Amino acid sequence: MAATALQRSPEPVAVERYQSKVQELTEVINHHSARYRRIALGHPSNLADAEDAVQDALLSALTHVHQFR
């Protein structure tokens, strides 16, 4: 039987570790988001491109959260 989103994970420790890494990443993003934006504004030619670059970087970080230290 396939697992659904409503069923408990067979590996609660792995889920807790993943949630912990997501929380850590969220804290890093919240603490440094203004800096990320300033850095991005120094490279692309306009504000929309800078905001897209920051969004792409943060999405990439979330996608690879399992590698986050």
N, C-alpha and C positions, 0 to 999 in steps of 0.2 A: 504494500500500500504506500502510495506517495505521500510525503509530508505536506501539510498545508501550513499557511501562515498562522493558523489558529492553534496548531499543535505545539506542544513543548518541544524544544530542540533536544535531540538525543545527547547533545554535547553542550550543556549549559555553561561549562567553563569557557569554551571557545566563544560562545555568544557574549559572555561577560567581558572577555578580553577584547573582542571586537568593539563592543560598546564603550569600553574604557578608552580604546584608541581613538574612536570617533570623538569622545568627549575631550581628550587631550588635543586633538587636531582643532576642534572648535575653539578651545581656549587660545591656542596659538593664533588662529585666524582672527579672533576678536582682539587680541592684544596687538597684533601687527598689521591689521587691515589698512590703517591709514598710511603706514610705511609702504606697503605693497602698492597702494594706489599712487603715491608720490613717485615711486620708482617707475611704474608703468607710464605715468604721464611724461617722463623724461625721454621715452623712446618713440612711441607712435606719434603720428601727426595730429591726432585730435582726441578729445575726451572720450568719445564713444569707443574708439579703438583701444584706448587705455583701459577702460572699464571691461571691455570684452577680454583683453589679455589677462586681467586679474581674475575674472570669472573663469576663464579656461584653466588658469593655473590652480585655482582652488578646487575646481571640478576634478582635475587630474590628481590632486592631493587626496581628495575623498575617494576616488576610484582606486588609489593605491594605499589606502589607509592600513591595510594589512602589513605593509612594509614600513609603516611609520614608527619611529623610535623616539 
